[in-house]
Amino acid sequence: MNVEFDPDKDAANIAKHGVSLARAADLEVLAYVEDRRFAEPRFRLYGEIDGEAYCLAGTDRDGVIRVIGLRRAHAKEMRRHVV
C-alpha cells in the first residue's frame, strides 16, 4: 500500500497511540468504511498489522493514501465492520 503522512502528525500519533503512521503500509486490509462526516472524502480501513487489529483513518490523494491516523482497533469495531 502506498501511503504518505505529515511528520508532525506522525509524532503526535506515536505519542497518543504508540504506533507510527509509517506502519500503515503494513496494514492487511480486511474492511473499507466510508466516513462522510467531513468535506473531504475520507475512509477508515480495518485490518491487521503483525496479527493485531488496527484502524486507519485516511483519504485518497491521487491514488496515494494520505494517513490521518492509525490506532489499535476495538474488538467491537472489528465485529461490526470485518465479516
C-alpha positions as CSV (number, residue, x, y, z in Angstrom):
1,M,0.0,0.0,0.0
2,N,1.4,3.4,-1.0
3,V,1.0,5.9,1.9
4,E,2.1,9.4,2.9
5,F,1.7,11.4,6.0
6,D,2.7,14.6,7.8
7,P,5.8,14.1,10.0
8,D,4.3,16.2,12.8
9,K,1.1,14.2,12.7
10,D,3.3,11.0,12.8
11,A,4.9,12.3,16.0
12,A,1.6,13.1,17.6
13,N,0.2,9.6,16.6
14,I,3.2,7.9,18.2
15,A,2.7,9.9,21.4
16,K,-1.1,9.2,21.5
17,H,-1.4,5.7,20.1
18,G,2.2,4.2,20.3
19,V,2.4,3.5,16.5
20,S,4.0,5.3,13.6
21,L,1.8,6.2,10.6
22,A,4.5,4.5,8.5
23,R,3.2,1.2,9.7
24,A,0.0,1.9,7.7
25,A,1.9,0.5,4.7
26,D,1.9,-2.9,6.5
27,L,-1.9,-3.0,7.1
28,E,-3.6,-6.1,5.7
29,V,-6.9,-4.5,4.9
30,L,-10.0,-6.5,5.8
31,A,-12.7,-3.8,5.6
32,Y,-13.3,-0.4,4.0
33,V,-15.8,2.0,5.5
34,E,-16.6,5.4,4.1
35,D,-16.6,8.3,6.5
36,R,-18.9,11.1,5.3
37,R,-18.5,13.4,8.3
38,F,-16.0,15.7,6.5
39,A,-16.0,17.9,3.4
40,E,-13.0,15.9,2.0
41,P,-13.9,12.3,1.2
42,R,-12.4,10.1,4.0
43,F,-12.5,6.5,4.9
44,R,-11.5,4.0,7.6
45,L,-9.6,0.8,6.9
46,Y,-9.8,-2.0,9.3
47,G,-7.2,-4.8,9.2
48,E,-4.2,-6.3,10.9
49,I,-0.6,-5.4,11.4
50,D,1.5,-8.2,12.9
51,G,-1.6,-10.1,13.8
52,E,-3.1,-7.2,15.8
53,A,-6.3,-5.3,14.8
54,Y,-5.8,-1.7,13.6
55,C,-8.0,1.1,12.3
56,L,-6.6,3.6,9.8
57,A,-8.3,6.9,9.0
58,G,-7.3,8.3,5.7
59,T,-8.1,9.9,2.4
60,D,-7.2,9.2,-1.2
61,R,-4.9,11.8,-2.9
62,D,-4.2,10.9,-6.5
63,G,-4.0,7.2,-5.7
64,V,-1.9,7.6,-2.6
65,I,-3.4,7.1,0.8
66,R,-2.9,10.1,3.0
67,V,-2.9,8.7,6.5
68,I,-4.7,10.9,9.1
69,G,-4.5,8.4,12.0
70,L,-3.6,4.9,12.9
71,R,-4.6,3.1,16.1
72,R,-5.4,-0.3,17.6
73,A,-9.0,-1.2,16.6
74,H,-11.5,-2.1,19.3
75,A,-13.0,-5.6,19.2
76,K,-16.5,-4.1,18.8
77,E,-15.3,-2.2,15.6
78,M,-13.8,-5.4,14.2
79,R,-17.1,-7.3,14.8
80,R,-19.1,-4.5,13.2
81,H,-17.0,-4.0,10.1
82,V,-15.0,-7.1,9.4
83,V,-17.0,-10.1,8.3
